[in-house]
Amino acid sequence: MKDIAQLVGEHPFFQGLDPSFCQLVCGCARNVRFEPGEYLFHEGGDADQLYLIRHGRVALEIAVPGKWSLSFQTLQDGDLVGVSWAVPPYHWAYDARAIELTRAIAVDARCLRQKCDADPALGYEVLQRLLPILISRLQATRLQILDVYGDRDQ
């Protein structure tokens, strides 16, 4: 059975992280599990965790007022769920719902932010890993919006 340090160190988001940084991150981490249909978080709530998916699938959803929820991206093993923890005012920008049984590592966001503030090298390392994910999510959302609204000239 692997300990939390091994699990964090092997996850693609933190893979190759300096072992001393990994130990700092592990102090904020714990194992969690979500049943199918269970929400990891809801839009507007406090962005107090980031989740490293170990096994399972999670849908990122945007609520369409008065209508439905629109899934704009599905994440799976090796992905990171929740990027709003890093951007003030630290509120979720969308919903995240487990599609199937999902096992993850939850990292306490306040704890991680404090450690990144105290150690700028760790903060820079986390930021370098987080920015490509933010860009990918923005692109996925943009493409989903284009698909939903289509060509308005038709």
CNS distance restraints for C-alpha pairs under 8 A (distance, minus, plus):
assign (resid   2 and name CA) (resid   6 and name CA) 5.97 0.50 0.50
assign (resid   2 and name CA) (resid   7 and name CA) 6.56 0.50 0.50
assign (resid   3 and name CA) (resid   7 and name CA) 6.41 0.50 0.50
assign (resid   4 and name CA) (resid   8 and name CA) 6.02 0.50 0.50
assign (resid   4 and name CA) (resid  26 and name CA) 6.53 0.50 0.50
assign (resid   4 and name CA) (resid  29 and name CA) 7.25 0.50 0.50
assign (resid   4 and name CA) (resid  30 and name CA) 6.98 0.50 0.50
assign (resid   4 and name CA) (resid  31 and name CA) 7.59 0.50 0.50
assign (resid   5 and name CA) (resid   9 and name CA) 5.95 0.50 0.50
assign (resid   5 and name CA) (resid  22 and name CA) 6.92 0.50 0.50
assign (resid   5 and name CA) (resid  23 and name CA) 6.70 0.50 0.50
assign (resid   5 and name CA) (resid  26 and name CA) 5.70 0.50 0.50
assign (resid   6 and name CA) (resid  10 and name CA) 5.99 0.50 0.50
assign (resid   7 and name CA) (resid  11 and name CA) 6.22 0.50 0.50
assign (resid   7 and name CA) (resid 105 and name CA) 7.99 0.50 0.50
assign (resid   8 and name CA) (resid  14 and name CA) 6.40 0.50 0.50
assign (resid   8 and name CA) (resid  15 and name CA) 7.67 0.50 0.50
assign (resid   8 and name CA) (resid  22 and name CA) 7.22 0.50 0.50
assign (resid   8 and name CA) (resid  26 and name CA) 6.87 0.50 0.50
assign (resid   8 and name CA) (resid 105 and name CA) 7.50 0.50 0.50
assign (resid   9 and name CA) (resid  14 and name CA) 5.61 0.50 0.50
assign (resid   9 and name CA) (resid  15 and name CA) 5.18 0.50 0.50
assign (resid   9 and name CA) (resid  16 and name CA) 7.05 0.50 0.50
assign (resid   9 and name CA) (resid  17 and name CA) 6.91 0.50 0.50
assign (resid   9 and name CA) (resid  19 and name CA) 8.00 0.50 0.50
assign (resid   9 and name CA) (resid  22 and name CA) 6.39 0.50 0.50
assign (resid  10 and name CA) (resid  14 and name CA) 6.96 0.50 0.50
assign (resid  10 and name CA) (resid  15 and name CA) 5.21 0.50 0.50
assign (resid  11 and name CA) (resid  15 and name CA) 5.54 0.50 0.50
assign (resid  11 and name CA) (resid  52 and name CA) 7.11 0.50 0.50
assign (resid  11 and name CA) (resid  54 and name CA) 7.46 0.50 0.50
assign (resid  11 and name CA) (resid  78 and name CA) 5.97 0.50 0.50
assign (resid  12 and name CA) (resid  78 and name CA) 5.68 0.50 0.50
assign (resid  12 and name CA) (resid  79 and name CA) 7.37 0.50 0.50
assign (resid  13 and name CA) (resid  52 and name CA) 7.63 0.50 0.50
assign (resid  13 and name CA) (resid  78 and name CA) 7.47 0.50 0.50
assign (resid  13 and name CA) (resid  79 and name CA) 7.35 0.50 0.50
assign (resid  13 and name CA) (resid  80 and name CA) 6.96 0.50 0.50
assign (resid  13 and name CA) (resid 129 and name CA) 6.65 0.50 0.50
assign (resid  14 and name CA) (resid  22 and name CA) 7.55 0.50 0.50
assign (resid  17 and name CA) (resid  21 and name CA) 6.49 0.50 0.50
assign (resid  17 and name CA) (resid  22 and name CA) 6.13 0.50 0.50
assign (resid  18 and name CA) (resid  22 and name CA) 6.23 0.50 0.50
assign (resid  19 and name CA) (resid  23 and name CA) 6.25 0.50 0.50
assign (resid  20 and name CA) (resid  24 and name CA) 6.54 0.50 0.50
assign (resid  21 and name CA) (resid  25 and name CA) 6.32 0.50 0.50
assign (resid  21 and name CA) (resid 122 and name CA) 6.31 0.50 0.50
assign (resid  22 and name CA) (resid  26 and name CA) 6.04 0.50 0.50
assign (resid  23 and name CA) (resid  27 and name CA) 6.47 0.50 0.50
assign (resid  24 and name CA) (resid  28 and name CA) 7.41 0.50 0.50
assign (resid  24 and name CA) (resid 115 and name CA) 7.11 0.50 0.50
assign (resid  25 and name CA) (resid  29 and name CA) 6.69 0.50 0.50
assign (resid  25 and name CA) (resid 107 and name CA) 7.64 0.50 0.50
assign (resid  25 and name CA) (resid 112 and name CA) 6.48 0.50 0.50
assign (resid  25 and name CA) (resid 115 and name CA) 7.88 0.50 0.50
assign (resid  26 and name CA) (resid  30 and name CA) 7.90 0.50 0.50
assign (resid  26 and name CA) (resid 107 and name CA) 7.96 0.50 0.50
assign (resid  28 and name CA) (resid 107 and name CA) 5.36 0.50 0.50
assign (resid  28 and name CA) (resid 108 and name CA) 5.27 0.50 0.50
assign (resid  28 and name CA) (resid 109 and name CA) 7.90 0.50 0.50
assign (resid  28 and name CA) (resid 111 and name CA) 5.78 0.50 0.50
assign (resid  28 and name CA) (resid 112 and name CA) 6.38 0.50 0.50
assign (resid  29 and name CA) (resid 105 and name CA) 6.37 0.50 0.50
assign (resid  29 and name CA) (resid 106 and name CA) 5.56 0.50 0.50
assign (resid  29 and name CA) (resid 107 and name CA) 4.32 0.50 0.50
assign (resid  29 and name CA) (resid 108 and name CA) 6.34 0.50 0.50
assign (resid  30 and name CA) (resid 105 and name CA) 5.53 0.50 0.50
assign (resid  30 and name CA) (resid 106 and name CA) 5.40 0.50 0.50
assign (resid  30 and name CA) (resid 107 and name CA) 6.60 0.50 0.50
assign (resid  31 and name CA) (resid 103 and name CA) 7.41 0.50 0.50
assign (resid  31 and name CA) (resid 104 and name CA) 5.94 0.50 0.50
assign (resid  31 and name CA) (resid 105 and name CA) 4.56 0.50 0.50
assign (resid  31 and name CA) (resid 106 and name CA) 6.11 0.50 0.50
assign (resid  32 and name CA) (resid 103 and name CA) 5.94 0.50 0.50
assign (resid  32 and name CA) (resid 104 and name CA) 5.35 0.50 0.50
assign (resid  32 and name CA) (resid 105 and name CA) 5.88 0.50 0.50
assign (resid  32 and name CA) (resid 106 and name CA) 6.29 0.50 0.50
assign (resid  33 and name CA) (resid 101 and name CA) 7.32 0.50 0.50
assign (resid  33 and name CA) (resid 102 and name CA) 5.62 0.50 0.50
assign (resid  33 and name CA) (resid 103 and name CA) 4.48 0.50 0.50
assign (resid  33 and name CA) (resid 104 and name CA) 6.15 0.50 0.50
assign (resid  34 and name CA) (resid  38 and name CA) 5.96 0.50 0.50
assign (resid  34 and name CA) (resid  39 and name CA) 7.67 0.50 0.50
assign (resid  34 and name CA) (resid  40 and name CA) 7.34 0.50 0.50
assign (resid  34 and name CA) (resid  98 and name CA) 6.34 0.50 0.50
assign (resid  34 and name CA) (resid 101 and name CA) 5.82 0.50 0.50
assign (resid  34 and name CA) (resid 102 and name CA) 5.11 0.50 0.50
assign (resid  34 and name CA) (resid 103 and name CA) 6.51 0.50 0.50
assign (resid  35 and name CA) (resid  98 and name CA) 6.58 0.50 0.50
assign (resid  35 and name CA) (resid 100 and name CA) 6.49 0.50 0.50
assign (resid  35 and name CA) (resid 101 and name CA) 4.75 0.50 0.50
assign (resid  35 and name CA) (resid 102 and name CA) 6.56 0.50 0.50
assign (resid  36 and name CA) (resid  97 and name CA) 7.89 0.50 0.50
assign (resid  36 and name CA) (resid  98 and name CA) 5.15 0.50 0.50
assign (resid  36 and name CA) (resid  99 and name CA) 5.00 0.50 0.50
assign (resid  36 and name CA) (resid 100 and name CA) 4.25 0.50 0.50
assign (resid  36 and name CA) (resid 101 and name CA) 5.18 0.50 0.50
assign (resid  36 and name CA) (resid 102 and name CA) 7.56 0.50 0.50
assign (resid  37 and name CA) (resid  97 and name CA) 5.98 0.50 0.50
assign (resid  37 and name CA) (resid  98 and name CA) 5.30 0.50 0.50
assign (resid  37 and name CA) (resid  99 and name CA) 5.76 0.50 0.50
assign (resid  37 and name CA) (resid 100 and name CA) 7.24 0.50 0.50
assign (resid  38 and name CA) (resid  97 and name CA) 5.71 0.50 0.50
assign (resid  38 and name CA) (resid  98 and name CA) 5.52 0.50 0.50
assign (resid  39 and name CA) (resid  95 and name CA) 7.36 0.50 0.50
assign (resid  39 and name CA) (resid  96 and name CA) 5.73 0.50 0.50
assign (resid  39 and name CA) (resid  97 and name CA) 4.21 0.50 0.50
assign (resid  39 and name CA) (resid  98 and name CA) 6.17 0.50 0.50
assign (resid  40 and name CA) (resid  95 and name CA) 7.67 0.50 0.50
assign (resid  40 and name CA) (resid  96 and name CA) 5.41 0.50 0.50
assign (resid  40 and name CA) (resid  97 and name CA) 5.78 0.50 0.50
assign (resid  40 and name CA) (resid  98 and name CA) 7.09 0.50 0.50
assign (resid  41 and name CA) (resid  45 and name CA) 7.04 0.50 0.50
assign (resid  41 and name CA) (resid  92 and name CA) 7.42 0.50 0.50
assign (resid  41 and name CA) (resid  95 and name CA) 5.71 0.50 0.50
assign (resid  41 and name CA) (resid  96 and name CA) 5.57 0.50 0.50
assign (resid  41 and name CA) (resid  97 and name CA) 7.43 0.50 0.50
assign (resid  42 and name CA) (resid  92 and name CA) 6.56 0.50 0.50
assign (resid  42 and name CA) (resid  94 and name CA) 6.30 0.50 0.50
assign (resid  42 and name CA) (resid  95 and name CA) 4.32 0.50 0.50
assign (resid  42 and name CA) (resid  96 and name CA) 6.61 0.50 0.50
assign (resid  43 and name CA) (resid  62 and name CA) 7.97 0.50 0.50
assign (resid  43 and name CA) (resid  91 and name CA) 7.30 0.50 0.50
assign (resid  43 and name CA) (resid  92 and name CA) 4.74 0.50 0.50
assign (resid  43 and name CA) (resid  93 and name CA) 5.09 0.50 0.50
assign (resid  43 and name CA) (resid  94 and name CA) 4.25 0.50 0.50
assign (resid  43 and name CA) (resid  95 and name CA) 5.00 0.50 0.50
assign (resid  44 and name CA) (resid  91 and name CA) 5.27 0.50 0.50
assign (resid  44 and name CA) (resid  92 and name CA) 5.05 0.50 0.50
assign (resid  44 and name CA) (resid  93 and name CA) 6.27 0.50 0.50
assign (resid  44 and name CA) (resid  94 and name CA) 7.46 0.50 0.50
assign (resid  45 and name CA) (resid  91 and name CA) 5.37 0.50 0.50
assign (resid  45 and name CA) (resid  92 and name CA) 5.52 0.50 0.50
assign (resid  46 and name CA) (resid  90 and name CA) 6.08 0.50 0.50
assign (resid  46 and name CA) (resid  91 and name CA) 4.61 0.50 0.50
assign (resid  46 and name CA) (resid  92 and name CA) 6.30 0.50 0.50
assign (resid  47 and name CA) (resid  82 and name CA) 7.65 0.50 0.50
assign (resid  47 and name CA) (resid  84 and name CA) 5.90 0.50 0.50
assign (resid  47 and name CA) (resid  85 and name CA) 4.71 0.50 0.50
assign (resid  47 and name CA) (resid  90 and name CA) 4.98 0.50 0.50
assign (resid  47 and name CA) (resid  91 and name CA) 4.67 0.50 0.50
assign (resid  47 and name CA) (resid  92 and name CA) 5.21 0.50 0.50
assign (resid  47 and name CA) (resid 109 and name CA) 7.36 0.50 0.50
assign (resid  48 and name CA) (resid  85 and name CA) 6.03 0.50 0.50
assign (resid  48 and name CA) (resid  90 and name CA) 7.43 0.50 0.50
assign (resid  48 and name CA) (resid 108 and name CA) 6.12 0.50 0.50
assign (resid  48 and name CA) (resid 109 and name CA) 4.91 0.50 0.50
assign (resid  48 and name CA) (resid 110 and name CA) 6.48 0.50 0.50
assign (resid  49 and name CA) (resid  82 and name CA) 7.24 0.50 0.50
assign (resid  49 and name CA) (resid  85 and name CA) 6.49 0.50 0.50
assign (resid  49 and name CA) (resid 106 and name CA) 6.05 0.50 0.50
assign (resid  49 and name CA) (resid 107 and name CA) 5.38 0.50 0.50
assign (resid  49 and name CA) (resid 108 and name CA) 4.75 0.50 0.50
assign (resid  49 and name CA) (resid 109 and name CA) 4.69 0.50 0.50
assign (resid  49 and name CA) (resid 110 and name CA) 7.92 0.50 0.50
assign (resid  50 and name CA) (resid  80 and name CA) 7.18 0.50 0.50
assign (resid  50 and name CA) (resid  81 and name CA) 6.04 0.50 0.50
assign (resid  50 and name CA) (resid  82 and name CA) 5.07 0.50 0.50
assign (resid  50 and name CA) (resid  83 and name CA) 6.87 0.50 0.50
assign (resid  50 and name CA) (resid  85 and name CA) 6.72 0.50 0.50
assign (resid  50 and name CA) (resid 106 and name CA) 5.75 0.50 0.50
assign (resid  50 and name CA) (resid 107 and name CA) 5.24 0.50 0.50
assign (resid  50 and name CA) (resid 108 and name CA) 6.82 0.50 0.50
assign (resid  50 and name CA) (resid 109 and name CA) 6.34 0.50 0.50
assign (resid  51 and name CA) (resid  80 and name CA) 5.68 0.50 0.50
assign (resid  51 and name CA) (resid  81 and name CA) 4.95 0.50 0.50
assign (resid  51 and name CA) (resid  82 and name CA) 6.42 0.50 0.50
assign (resid  51 and name CA) (resid 104 and name CA) 6.02 0.50 0.50
assign (resid  51 and name CA) (resid 105 and name CA) 5.53 0.50 0.50
assign (resid  51 and name CA) (resid 106 and name CA) 4.62 0.50 0.50
assign (resid  51 and name CA) (resid 107 and name CA) 6.27 0.50 0.50
assign (resid  52 and name CA) (resid  78 and name CA) 6.81 0.50 0.50
assign (resid  52 and name CA) (resid  79 and name CA) 6.15 0.50 0.50
assign (resid  52 and name CA) (resid  80 and name CA) 4.69 0.50 0.50
assign (resid  52 and name CA) (resid  81 and name CA) 6.38 0.50 0.50
assign (resid  52 and name CA) (resid 104 and name CA) 5.28 0.50 0.50
assign (resid  52 and name CA) (resid 105 and name CA) 5.01 0.50 0.50
assign (resid  52 and name CA) (resid 106 and name CA) 6.55 0.50 0.50
assign (resid  52 and name CA) (resid 107 and name CA) 7.93 0.50 0.50
assign (resid  53 and name CA) (resid  57 and name CA) 7.94 0.50 0.50
assign (resid  53 and name CA) (resid  76 and name CA) 6.41 0.50 0.50
assign (resid  53 and name CA) (resid  77 and name CA) 5.19 0.50 0.50
assign (resid  53 and name CA) (resid  78 and name CA) 5.48 0.50 0.50
assign (resid  53 and name CA) (resid  79 and name CA) 5.52 0.50 0.50
assign (resid  53 and name CA) (resid  80 and name CA) 6.11 0.50 0.50
assign (resid  53 and name CA) (resid  81 and name CA) 7.23 0.50 0.50
assign (resid  53 and name CA) (resid 102 and name CA) 7.19 0.50 0.50
assign (resid  53 and name CA) (resid 103 and name CA) 6.24 0.50 0.50
assign (resid  53 and name CA) (resid 104 and name CA) 4.34 0.50 0.50
assign (resid  53 and name CA) (resid 105 and name CA) 6.57 0.50 0.50
assign (resid  54 and name CA) (resid  76 and name CA) 7.96 0.50 0.50
assign (resid  54 and name CA) (resid  77 and name CA) 5.08 0.50 0.50
assign (resid  54 and name CA) (resid  78 and name CA) 5.92 0.50 0.50
assign (resid  54 and name CA) (resid 102 and name CA) 7.54 0.50 0.50
assign (resid  54 and name CA) (resid 103 and name CA) 5.51 0.50 0.50
assign (resid  54 and name CA) (resid 104 and name CA) 4.97 0.50 0.50
assign (resid  54 and name CA) (resid 105 and name CA) 7.15 0.50 0.50
assign (resid  55 and name CA) (resid  76 and name CA) 6.82 0.50 0.50
assign (resid  55 and name CA) (resid  77 and name CA) 4.77 0.50 0.50
assign (resid  55 and name CA) (resid  78 and name CA) 7.69 0.50 0.50
assign (resid  55 and name CA) (resid 101 and name CA) 7.85 0.50 0.50
assign (resid  55 and name CA) (resid 102 and name CA) 5.47 0.50 0.50
assign (resid  55 and name CA) (resid 103 and name CA) 5.13 0.50 0.50
assign (resid  55 and name CA) (resid 104 and name CA) 6.81 0.50 0.50
assign (resid  56 and name CA) (resid  76 and name CA) 5.58 0.50 0.50
assign (resid  56 and name CA) (resid  77 and name CA) 5.93 0.50 0.50
assign (resid  56 and name CA) (resid  98 and name CA) 7.67 0.50 0.50
assign (resid  56 and name CA) (resid  99 and name CA) 7.62 0.50 0.50
assign (resid  56 and name CA) (resid 100 and name CA) 5.84 0.50 0.50
assign (resid  56 and name CA) (resid 101 and name CA) 5.68 0.50 0.50
assign (resid  56 and name CA) (resid 102 and name CA) 4.09 0.50 0.50
assign (resid  56 and name CA) (resid 103 and name CA) 6.36 0.50 0.50
assign (resid  57 and name CA) (resid  74 and name CA) 6.68 0.50 0.50
assign (resid  57 and name CA) (resid  75 and name CA) 5.50 0.50 0.50
assign (resid  57 and name CA) (resid  76 and name CA) 4.36 0.50 0.50
assign (resid  57 and name CA) (resid  77 and name CA) 7.01 0.50 0.50
assign (resid  57 and name CA) (resid  98 and name CA) 6.01 0.50 0.50
assign (resid  57 and name CA) (resid  99 and name CA) 5.47 0.50 0.50
assign (resid  57 and name CA) (resid 100 and name CA) 5.80 0.50 0.50
assign (resid  57 and name CA) (resid 101 and name CA) 7.51 0.50 0.50
assign (resid  57 and name CA) (resid 102 and name CA) 6.23 0.50 0.50
assign (resid  58 and name CA) (resid  74 and name CA) 5.61 0.50 0.50
assign (resid  58 and name CA) (resid  75 and name CA) 5.11 0.50 0.50
assign (resid  58 and name CA) (resid  76 and name CA) 6.36 0.50 0.50
assign (resid  58 and name CA) (resid  81 and name CA) 7.94 0.50 0.50
assign (resid  58 and name CA) (resid  96 and name CA) 6.40 0.50 0.50
assign (resid  58 and name CA) (resid  97 and name CA) 5.42 0.50 0.50
assign (resid  58 and name CA) (resid  98 and name CA) 4.34 0.50 0.50
assign (resid  58 and name CA) (resid  99 and name CA) 5.38 0.50 0.50
assign (resid  58 and name CA) (resid 100 and name CA) 7.46 0.50 0.50
assign (resid  58 and name CA) (resid 102 and name CA) 7.53 0.50 0.50
assign (resid  59 and name CA) (resid  71 and name CA) 6.14 0.50 0.50
assign (resid  59 and name CA) (resid  72 and name CA) 7.58 0.50 0.50
assign (resid  59 and name CA) (resid  73 and name CA) 5.94 0.50 0.50
assign (resid  59 and name CA) (resid  74 and name CA) 4.44 0.50 0.50
assign (resid  59 and name CA) (resid  75 and name CA) 6.31 0.50 0.50
assign (resid  59 and name CA) (resid  96 and name CA) 5.63 0.50 0.50
assign (resid  59 and name CA) (resid  97 and name CA) 5.26 0.50 0.50
assign (resid  59 and name CA) (resid  98 and name CA) 6.33 0.50 0.50
assign (resid  59 and name CA) (resid  99 and name CA) 6.44 0.50 0.50
assign (resid  60 and name CA) (resid  71 and name CA) 5.58 0.50 0.50
assign (resid  60 and name CA) (resid  72 and name CA) 5.94 0.50 0.50
assign (resid  60 and name CA) (resid  73 and name CA) 5.29 0.50 0.50
assign (resid  60 and name CA) (resid  74 and name CA) 6.13 0.50 0.50
assign (resid  60 and name CA) (resid  75 and name CA) 7.67 0.50 0.50
assign (resid  60 and name CA) (resid  94 and name CA) 6.77 0.50 0.50
assign (resid  60 and name CA) (resid  95 and name CA) 5.79 0.50 0.50
assign (resid  60 and name CA) (resid  96 and name CA) 4.64 0.50 0.50
assign (resid  60 and name CA) (resid  97 and name CA) 6.66 0.50 0.50
assign (resid  61 and name CA) (resid  69 and name CA) 5.91 0.50 0.50
assign (resid  61 and name CA) (resid  70 and name CA) 5.21 0.50 0.50
assign (resid  61 and name CA) (resid  71 and name CA) 4.20 0.50 0.50
assign (resid  61 and name CA) (resid  72 and name CA) 5.88 0.50 0.50
assign (resid  61 and name CA) (resid  73 and name CA) 7.42 0.50 0.50
assign (resid  61 and name CA) (resid  94 and name CA) 5.83 0.50 0.50
assign (resid  61 and name CA) (resid  95 and name CA) 5.03 0.50 0.50
assign (resid  61 and name CA) (resid  96 and name CA) 6.15 0.50 0.50
assign (resid  61 and name CA) (resid  97 and name CA) 7.70 0.50 0.50
assign (resid  62 and name CA) (resid  69 and name CA) 5.51 0.50 0.50
assign (resid  62 and name CA) (resid  70 and name CA) 5.15 0.50 0.50
assign (resid  62 and name CA) (resid  71 and name CA) 6.43 0.50 0.50
assign (resid  62 and name CA) (resid  72 and name CA) 7.27 0.50 0.50
assign (resid  62 and name CA) (resid  94 and name CA) 5.29 0.50 0.50
assign (resid  62 and name CA) (resid  95 and name CA) 6.32 0.50 0.50
assign (resid  63 and name CA) (resid  67 and name CA) 7.81 0.50 0.50
assign (resid  63 and name CA) (resid  68 and name CA) 6.09 0.50 0.50
assign (resid  63 and name CA) (resid  69 and name CA) 4.30 0.50 0.50
assign (resid  63 and name CA) (resid  70 and name CA) 6.19 0.50 0.50
assign (resid  63 and name CA) (resid  94 and name CA) 7.57 0.50 0.50
assign (resid  63 and name CA) (resid  95 and name CA) 7.82 0.50 0.50
assign (resid  64 and name CA) (resid  68 and name CA) 5.34 0.50 0.50
assign (resid  64 and name CA) (resid  69 and name CA) 5.68 0.50 0.50
assign (resid  64 and name CA) (resid  70 and name CA) 6.85 0.50 0.50
assign (resid  72 and name CA) (resid 140 and name CA) 6.43 0.50 0.50
assign (resid  72 and name CA) (resid 141 and name CA) 5.78 0.50 0.50
assign (resid  72 and name CA) (resid 144 and name CA) 5.83 0.50 0.50
assign (resid  73 and name CA) (resid 137 and name CA) 7.75 0.50 0.50
assign (resid  73 and name CA) (resid 140 and name CA) 6.67 0.50 0.50
assign (resid  73 and name CA) (resid 141 and name CA) 7.77 0.50 0.50
assign (resid  75 and name CA) (resid  79 and name CA) 5.92 0.50 0.50
assign (resid  75 and name CA) (resid  80 and name CA) 7.65 0.50 0.50
assign (resid  75 and name CA) (resid  81 and name CA) 7.42 0.50 0.50
assign (resid  81 and name CA) (resid  96 and name CA) 7.74 0.50 0.50
assign (resid  82 and name CA) (resid  92 and name CA) 7.57 0.50 0.50
assign (resid  83 and name CA) (resid  87 and name CA) 7.62 0.50 0.50
assign (resid  83 and name CA) (resid 130 and name CA) 7.47 0.50 0.50
assign (resid  83 and name CA) (resid 133 and name CA) 7.93 0.50 0.50
assign (resid  83 and name CA) (resid 134 and name CA) 6.90 0.50 0.50
assign (resid  84 and name CA) (resid  88 and name CA) 7.74 0.50 0.50
assign (resid  84 and name CA) (resid  90 and name CA) 5.69 0.50 0.50
assign (resid  84 and name CA) (resid  91 and name CA) 6.12 0.50 0.50
assign (resid  84 and name CA) (resid  92 and name CA) 5.47 0.50 0.50
assign (resid  84 and name CA) (resid  93 and name CA) 6.65 0.50 0.50
assign (resid  85 and name CA) (resid  90 and name CA) 5.07 0.50 0.50
assign (resid  85 and name CA) (resid  91 and name CA) 7.05 0.50 0.50
assign (resid  85 and name CA) (resid  92 and name CA) 7.55 0.50 0.50
assign (resid  85 and name CA) (resid 109 and name CA) 5.85 0.50 0.50
assign (resid  86 and name CA) (resid  90 and name CA) 6.68 0.50 0.50
assign (resid  86 and name CA) (resid 109 and name CA) 7.68 0.50 0.50
assign (resid  86 and name CA) (resid 113 and name CA) 7.39 0.50 0.50
assign (resid  98 and name CA) (resid 102 and name CA) 6.35 0.50 0.50
assign (resid 107 and name CA) (resid 112 and name CA) 7.22 0.50 0.50
assign (resid 108 and name CA) (resid 112 and name CA) 6.24 0.50 0.50
assign (resid 109 and name CA) (resid 113 and name CA) 5.95 0.50 0.50
assign (resid 110 and name CA) (resid 114 and name CA) 6.13 0.50 0.50
assign (resid 111 and name CA) (resid 115 and name CA) 6.31 0.50 0.50
assign (resid 112 and name CA) (resid 116 and name CA) 6.10 0.50 0.50
assign (resid 113 and name CA) (resid 117 and name CA) 6.05 0.50 0.50
assign (resid 113 and name CA) (resid 123 and name CA) 7.86 0.50 0.50
assign (resid 114 and name CA) (resid 118 and name CA) 6.11 0.50 0.50
assign (resid 115 and name CA) (resid 119 and name CA) 6.04 0.50 0.50
assign (resid 115 and name CA) (resid 122 and name CA) 7.63 0.50 0.50
assign (resid 115 and name CA) (resid 123 and name CA) 7.66 0.50 0.50
assign (resid 116 and name CA) (resid 120 and name CA) 5.80 0.50 0.50
assign (resid 116 and name CA) (resid 121 and name CA) 7.62 0.50 0.50
assign (resid 116 and name CA) (resid 122 and name CA) 5.41 0.50 0.50
assign (resid 116 and name CA) (resid 123 and name CA) 4.05 0.50 0.50
assign (resid 116 and name CA) (resid 124 and name CA) 7.82 0.50 0.50
assign (resid 116 and name CA) (resid 126 and name CA) 7.91 0.50 0.50
assign (resid 117 and name CA) (resid 123 and name CA) 6.47 0.50 0.50
assign (resid 119 and name CA) (resid 123 and name CA) 6.37 0.50 0.50
assign (resid 120 and name CA) (resid 124 and name CA) 6.00 0.50 0.50
assign (resid 121 and name CA) (resid 125 and name CA) 6.20 0.50 0.50
assign (resid 122 and name CA) (resid 126 and name CA) 6.18 0.50 0.50
assign (resid 123 and name CA) (resid 127 and name CA) 6.08 0.50 0.50
assign (resid 124 and name CA) (resid 128 and name CA) 6.09 0.50 0.50
assign (resid 125 and name CA) (resid 129 and name CA) 6.46 0.50 0.50
assign (resid 126 and name CA) (resid 130 and name CA) 6.05 0.50 0.50
assign (resid 127 and name CA) (resid 131 and name CA) 6.01 0.50 0.50
assign (resid 128 and name CA) (resid 132 and name CA) 7.52 0.50 0.50
assign (resid 129 and name CA) (resid 133 and name CA) 7.42 0.50 0.50
assign (resid 130 and name CA) (resid 134 and name CA) 6.38 0.50 0.50
assign (resid 131 and name CA) (resid 135 and name CA) 6.27 0.50 0.50
assign (resid 132 and name CA) (resid 136 and name CA) 6.12 0.50 0.50
assign (resid 133 and name CA) (resid 137 and name CA) 6.17 0.50 0.50
assign (resid 134 and name CA) (resid 138 and name CA) 6.24 0.50 0.50
assign (resid 135 and name CA) (resid 139 and name CA) 6.18 0.50 0.50
assign (resid 136 and name CA) (resid 140 and name CA) 6.13 0.50 0.50
assign (resid 137 and name CA) (resid 141 and name CA) 6.11 0.50 0.50
assign (resid 138 and name CA) (resid 142 and name CA) 6.13 0.50 0.50
assign (resid 139 and name CA) (resid 143 and name CA) 6.19 0.50 0.50
assign (resid 140 and name CA) (resid 144 and name CA) 6.14 0.50 0.50
assign (resid 141 and name CA) (resid 145 and name CA) 6.15 0.50 0.50
assign (resid 142 and name CA) (resid 146 and name CA) 6.28 0.50 0.50
assign (resid 143 and name CA) (resid 147 and name CA) 6.21 0.50 0.50
assign (resid 144 and name CA) (resid 148 and name CA) 6.18 0.50 0.50
assign (resid 145 and name CA) (resid 149 and name CA) 6.02 0.50 0.50
assign (resid 145 and name CA) (resid 150 and name CA) 7.87 0.50 0.50
assign (resid 146 and name CA) (resid 150 and name CA) 5.24 0.50 0.50
assign (resid 146 and name CA) (resid 151 and name CA) 7.85 0.50 0.50
